[in-house]
């Protein structure tokens, strides 16, 4: 169950989820939320994501996503956050 703060965060960044109907934006998966924010969010957005979901939870989601055949995270972003999470969320 999503907290209202996470729903508000998604709604504040609705432009990043342009392909979802506005009334369905809150229903994006955690994987899609993490993927989108790491790729397109600012560092302030990412810090807020860590506050809302927890850095260890975001790191676990990120690591699970790395096992997918189609990973939509840019290679340089993936490399940065692999190093970041290994250091800060091991």
Buried (B, 14 or more C-beta within 10 A) or exposed (E): EBEEEBEEBBEEBEEBBEEBEEEEBBEBEBBBBBBBBBEBBEEEBBEBBBEBBEBEBBBBBBBEBEEEEEEEBEEEEBEEBBEBBEEEBE
